[in-house]
Amino acid sequence: MNWDRIEGNWKQLSGTVREQWGRLTDDDLDVIAGRREQLSGKLQERYGIAKDEAERQLLGWEDYLEQHWFRP
């Protein structure tokens, strides 16, 4: 997934992030600002999960975005 597209649409996509990961705060979303590494780190921090698990969840979310937001 092209994270430049996510970063460019972050304000709109942050709602889907909150639906997926409700423990993330508005301040977290501001810090993340569409950056994958930041999102992965915040998931690890807020959910107490390992990096591998955060990456697995991100891949699932990316698949969702490709199907529902970024269809060609």
C-alpha positions as CSV (number, residue, x, y, z in Angstrom):
1,M,0.0,0.0,0.0
2,N,1.2,3.5,-0.8
3,W,1.3,5.3,2.5
4,D,1.6,8.7,0.7
5,R,-2.1,8.2,-0.2
6,I,-2.9,7.4,3.4
7,E,-1.0,10.4,4.7
8,G,-2.7,12.7,2.1
9,N,-6.1,11.4,3.2
10,W,-5.4,11.1,6.9
11,K,-8.1,13.4,8.2
12,Q,-10.8,11.3,6.4
13,L,-9.1,8.0,7.3
14,S,-8.6,8.7,10.9
15,G,-12.2,7.8,11.5
16,T,-11.6,4.3,10.3
17,V,-8.5,4.1,12.5
18,R,-10.6,5.0,15.5
19,E,-13.2,2.3,14.5
20,Q,-10.5,-0.3,14.2
21,W,-8.4,0.8,17.2
22,G,-10.6,2.6,19.7
23,R,-7.9,3.0,22.3
24,L,-6.1,5.5,20.2
25,T,-6.7,9.1,21.3
26,D,-7.2,12.2,19.1
27,D,-3.7,13.3,20.3
28,D,-2.3,9.9,19.1
29,L,-4.0,10.4,15.7
30,D,-2.4,13.9,15.4
31,V,1.0,12.5,16.2
32,I,0.6,9.6,13.8
33,A,-0.4,12.0,11.0
34,G,-0.7,9.1,8.4
35,R,2.8,7.7,9.1
36,R,2.9,3.9,9.2
37,E,5.8,3.6,11.7
38,Q,4.1,6.0,14.1
39,L,0.8,4.1,13.8
40,S,2.6,0.8,14.4
41,G,4.3,2.2,17.5
42,K,1.1,3.6,19.0
43,L,-0.6,0.3,18.5
44,Q,2.2,-1.4,20.4
45,E,2.0,1.2,23.1
46,R,-1.8,1.4,23.6
47,Y,-2.5,-2.3,23.2
48,G,0.6,-3.9,24.6
49,I,1.2,-5.9,21.5
50,A,4.4,-7.0,19.9
51,K,5.7,-5.3,16.7
52,D,4.8,-8.4,14.6
53,E,1.2,-8.3,15.8
54,A,0.9,-4.6,15.1
55,E,2.2,-5.2,11.6
56,R,-0.3,-8.0,11.1
57,Q,-3.1,-5.7,12.1
58,L,-1.8,-3.0,9.9
59,L,-1.7,-5.3,6.9
60,G,-5.4,-6.2,7.5
61,W,-6.3,-2.6,7.7
62,E,-4.4,-1.8,4.5
63,D,-6.4,-4.6,2.8
64,Y,-9.6,-3.0,4.0
65,L,-8.5,0.4,2.6
66,E,-7.6,-1.1,-0.7
67,Q,-11.0,-2.7,-1.0
68,H,-13.2,0.1,0.3
69,W,-11.3,3.4,-0.1
70,F,-8.7,3.1,-2.8
71,R,-10.4,1.0,-5.5
72,P,-9.0,1.7,-8.9
